């Protein structure tokens, strides 16, 4: 044990500080960053076409329509297109609880191509929803 007055004061201040310091608080895993512990991922629904489908090259394009919902608010909606000539940048959700989309997929000069469209959302808490897909076969 220290015997000098300065060492005794330093020890007393150290011990006093230990009992009054602010304690660290950790969020539960997956709790998200928006204060409420949002753990539910966004839900994506493709309304049209209702299932994988064959489309005509002569039509020029086909629309893939639907919505992404999340009660805690959507950050971003992503569109992954494999095959074909059409690409889309992500949509910013801006915290809205529903984002609707209508994607014009080009069929011009795509005869014989298979186009896979996959869509998913990420909410404000960072939860990624499951991707929903449609396969378009161009004839």
N, C-alpha and C positions, 0 to 999 in steps of 0.2 A: 504494500500500500504506500502511495506517495506521502512524503512528510513535509514538503515545502508548501507554503500558503498558496502559491500560484498553481501548483499541481492539484491541491485540494479544490480550489475554485474551478479549475478546468474539469476535474472529475465530476463535480457537482453539476456544472452546466451540461456536460455530456449526458449524465443520467436524467436530468430534467428534460432535456431535449428529446430523449428517447420516448418519453411517455406522452409528449404533446405533439409529435410530428404527425403530419397527414399520412394516412395509410393508403397504399395502392389498392385500387379496385379493378378487378378484371371482369370483362363481360364473359358470358357463357359462350362456348364455341358456336359459331354460326349465328351469333346474335345480331349481326348486321351493325351498321354504323348510325342508324337514324333513331337511336334512343328508345326503341320499343322492342327490340329483339325479334324483328320480322324474320321469320324462318320459312315462310311460304313462298315458293318460287312462282314466277309468272306462268300463266296458262295461255297457250297459243291454240287457236282454232282456225283451220282453213275451211272456209265455207264453200268455195268454188275453185276448182272442181271438187266434187264430193269424194272422189277416189282417184287413184291412178287412172290415166285416160290416154286415148289416142286422139291426136288433133291433126287437122289438115294444114299442110304447108300453105295452101292457097288462102287460108283465112288471114294470113299476115301476122296475126298475134292471138294469144289467148291470155285472159286475165286470171291471175291467182288472187283471190280475195279472202279476207278474213280479219281476225282481230287478235290482239294480245291483251290480257287483263291481269291486273295485280292491285289488290286493295291498298297496298302500301305505296303505290306509285311506281311507274316505269321509268327507268333510266334510258335504256336503248333497246331497239328491236333490230335483230340481225337477219340478213338474207344471204344464204349460201346457195349459189346456182352452179351446178356442175353440168357441163355440156351446153350446147347452144351458144348464142352470141350476146346474151343479155346479162348485165351485171347491175347491182344496186348498192348504193352506199347505205350504211345503217341509218335508221330513223331515230332521232332523239325524242324520248318520251316526255321529258320535261316534268316528270312527277305526276303526269296524268294517270288515272287508274285504267284507262282503255286507250289503245292505239289501234286504229283501223288501217288496213293496207289494201291496195289494189295494184298488183304488179303486172304490167303488160310484158309478157314473154314473147319475144319475136320468133315467128315460125318461118319467115321468108328465108329461102335458100337453106333450110334446115332439114329437108327430107332425109329420112333414115336416121336422124339424130334422136338420142334419148336425153332428155333434160330433167335433171333431178333438182327440185326446189325444196330447200330446207329452211325453216324459219323458227327463231326462238327469241325470247326476251330476257333481259336482265333488269331486276328491279333496283330501286334506290338503295336497298341494303346490300346489294351485290349478289343476290341469289340468282342463279341462272336457271331458267326454265328448260324443260325438255323440248327438244326440237320436234317439229311436226313437218312431215314431208309429203310431197306429191311427185310422181314420176309422169312426165309427159313424153309420149312417143309421137314423133312428127312423121307423118306419111305424105 
